[in-house]
Amino acid sequence: GNPGEAGAGMVLYEDDGKEEEEIWSGYIYFDDDKTNNEAEYHGVLNGMQCAELLGVKKIVVKGDSNLVVKQLSGEWQCNNTKLRQLYVASGETQRR
């Protein structure tokens, strides 16, 4: 159900314009009550933090949660209290 058990997977690719090469992948599993959008935000945040540690300077974030993608792109506001904390943390990581 939603909320329920949740997880998120992350993959970083290097794109040289000709082909994409996987440079890192990971996942997070939550055994407590998380919504799909909370899990998606955790995945984005974790992926961006790993990209930062690897020295990546430019990143394109893709996801399957329309809500999270629209919020991070600035098209939609983030008003949910739980998501707001993750939204702010993602934005802070994105600006570094």
C-alpha positions in Angstrom: 0.0 0.0 0.0 0.9 3.6 0.0 2.3 4.4 2.5 4.0 1.1 3.2 7.3 -0.6 2.5 9.2 1.3 -0.1 12.5 1.5 -1.9 14.3 3.6 -4.4 17.0 2.8 -7.0 19.5 5.3 -8.4 21.8 5.1 -11.4 24.4 7.6 -12.6 25.4 7.6 -16.2 28.1 9.5 -18.0 26.8 10.8 -21.3 29.5 11.8 -23.8 26.9 12.6 -26.5 27.3 9.3 -28.3 26.5 6.8 -25.6 25.8 6.5 -21.9 28.0 4.6 -19.5 26.9 3.6 -16.0 29.3 5.0 -13.4 27.4 4.2 -10.2 24.3 2.5 -9.0 22.6 2.0 -5.7 19.4 1.5 -3.8 17.7 2.2 -0.6 15.1 0.0 1.1 12.7 1.3 3.7 10.9 -1.2 5.9 8.7 1.4 7.5 5.8 3.5 6.2 7.0 5.7 3.3 4.9 6.9 0.4 6.1 6.4 -3.1 6.9 10.1 -3.3 9.0 10.1 -0.1 11.0 7.1 -1.5 11.4 9.0 -4.8 12.8 12.0 -3.0 15.2 9.9 -1.0 16.4 8.3 -4.3 17.0 11.7 -5.9 18.7 13.1 -2.8 21.0 10.0 -2.4 21.8 10.0 -6.2 22.7 13.7 -6.1 24.9 13.3 -3.0 26.7 10.4 -4.6 27.2 12.4 -7.8 28.7 15.2 -5.7 31.1 12.8 -4.0 32.2 11.5 -7.4 32.9 15.1 -8.6 30.0 15.3 -11.0 29.4 19.0 -11.9 26.3 18.7 -14.0 23.4 16.3 -13.5 20.1 15.6 -15.1 17.5 14.1 -12.7 14.9 11.7 -14.2 12.3 9.9 -12.2 9.0 8.1 -12.4 7.2 10.3 -9.9 5.6 13.1 -11.8 5.0 15.0 -8.6 8.7 14.9 -7.5 10.0 15.8 -11.0 7.5 18.8 -11.3 8.4 20.0 -7.8 12.1 19.8 -8.3 11.8 21.6 -11.7 9.9 24.4 -10.0 6.7 23.8 -12.0 4.7 22.8 -8.9 4.9 23.9 -5.3 5.8 21.5 -2.5 3.3 21.9 0.3 3.4 18.5 2.0 5.2 18.7 5.4 7.1 15.4 5.0 8.0 16.0 1.4 9.0 19.6 2.1 12.0 18.6 4.2 13.2 16.3 1.4 12.5 19.0 -1.3 14.6 21.5 0.6 17.5 19.1 1.1 17.4 18.2 -2.6 17.5 21.8 -3.5 20.4 22.5 -1.2 22.3 19.6 -2.7 21.4 20.7 -6.2 22.8 24.2 -5.7 26.3 23.0 -4.5 
